């Protein structure tokens, strides 16, 4: 086997939502695999801490405070990446979440819009900004973090599931649209992952989390590092025998 196919040495990645949880785990895992990482999120102190951990792995890092729902800030994120590293090889659109669990009739229009904007529009903007660079490069990898809520019932979390279903469909369409430019677009659909955010929900309703744990094949809930492994697996270079872009 040609092990260089799995090398990420000196690749450049942007990871949104990199301050904690899944995003932080992905950033650290990419650094462990040789990638330079641009860490993005709204809270600078968190992404600065992640960037410091990336540096400790011997890789270069940059922390860029970013609200992924702002096209201006997303463009700034990509521009700063190019200014520092000269390229963008991997875009991980991870930022997202929901903060209310309630029946549909109790949800406000404002909350619905906020969740859709963060989880779907934010991914779209990240994909678009990355694609503008990757098309010129004739190469790149985009990884979108969706959710099993996109394909399975997710009671009391309707806007989040709807947004993540949109992410999954967006990913499929972009894979076809960007494929001719040697850009691969994939989605990862995590189940229930133990993070700071989900742990807060667990404290409020531990019975639900225990039921989810018992219903998993391994008898445990997922950890951020489980998702990080998939994110590292997806970006390696194409085999040279595969079609080059026209």
Secondary structure, 3 states (H helix, E strand, C coil): CCHHHHCCCCCEEEEECCCCHHHHHHHHHHHHCCCEEEEEECCHHHHHHHHHHHHHCCCCEEEEECCCCCHHHHHHHHHHHHHHHCCCCEEEECCCCCCCCCCHHHCCHHHHHHHHHHHHHHHHHHHHHHHHHHHHHCCEEEEEECCHHHCCCCCCCHHHHHHHHHHHHHHHHHHHHHHCCCEEEEEECCCCEECHHHHHHHHHCHHHHHHHHHCCCCCCCEEHHHHHHHHHHHCCCCCCCCCCCC
